[in-house]
């Protein structure tokens, strides 16, 4: 037997090997050809657009939309007192309007969370933003239906001084307003608009947040969420600043009513900001449509992969959703976390929603200034708190027990700060003819002014000669004359005002409330900002607890 090894190279046939493309999951070459990982829509997938197929690009677009979402909410909050005054409804009606955006998530949250999570998530977010655009335009509709306020159309306001009209004590018969109140229609439109906004926010927060979480490494998600939440904080501040700017213009920006923003009769251009926000949201919703179903190198969540492998009927999908709900209802961490969030929001959401109105009434600020103080208050502190919370979690990687304990501490401190703010107040100035706050009654007429035939159509407070008594209008003070000297407006021959000992006399009254000194506004803002700083450190931890305690 020969030990010679045959020359395989010499004897073998020449074979040309053709490389076969790999079909292993995660292969970059295969994924570049996969439409699910390409930026674009339909047949539009240009190569220059693929550089934006990254989680960072999505974070930027998502953050901008988050800013606009937050601006919508706080803009509405900043305009609440103006809307109440314009369409003559009470604060409890405001509460009904504000809960509208919570009703739509209750009705559609389960369906959208289950089926939307299995679809093309960026396009679901874009659809929600288009609905938010529609809600912005609907919110401005009452202005275009009813136009600017026409409170002086009645002939009863006979006295015109420098284009400013006042109601004086006039013994002649007056023609009263006979116009039909627009309250019900306006409130219905505002409710429906806010209802649609809730659906848009639902898609944005639930679908968009989970998409970002699935697109980054778990160790990097705290930094991404910290950046996202910190940037979103610009939204509430932008909304308050926008409301402050718009309310500085009269409801009809091209008309000068003859009085300024501090006058109780002032109605700002509340509708203008909704138009601005609607256009901005629409512009930044367009790039969201172009993001891929998943980014290159990233696998779809298990639930989505399973759906792609087998197509189920709608009935079977509903059954699967019911099974998923039963599974989630048996998750004690998730249930307790949600219950805690519900109780927390139930305690503070009313406070924050009515904060501009509270500052306006308690500290005697105009609607525009109240919005200005409400917005920047605590902004820098909240941004630092969120970034600090995200970086701390990224660096120290705390156990879930430590993380939830930090949430409890931060939220408890926030509650303490709110309780302290409740004690920071200014003296309450009551109108003459009204009783105390604890036993309210409203009877502006008395034997002195009963023949003046005064109305309550226009609120024009005047301060009596004693410097303490504020009257609803010059008419209720019994005034029949007017002087303006060195810019100071004085109503003369007021027969129903009181002197220092409370006796009715004839004297002069000055326009606006009786003056008072209150230096507590800055203290109020500082305490509120400190509470926001501490509570914001728990924002990232809250999001991570919600996402991590649920398995796909």
PyMOL commands that set and color helices and strands:
alter all, ss='L'
color gray80, all
select helices_A, chain A and resi 8-11+28-32+35-37+47-52+55-78+80-87+91-98+100-118+121-139+141-146+183-215+221-246+272-289+302-309+314-329+332-353+355-362+367-376+379-396+400-423+450-452+521-536+539-548
alter helices_A, ss='H'
color red, helices_A
select strands_A, chain A and resi 159-161+164-166+462-463+470-471+481-485+488-498+504-511
alter strands_A, ss='S'
color yellow, strands_A
deselect
rebuild
show_as cartoon
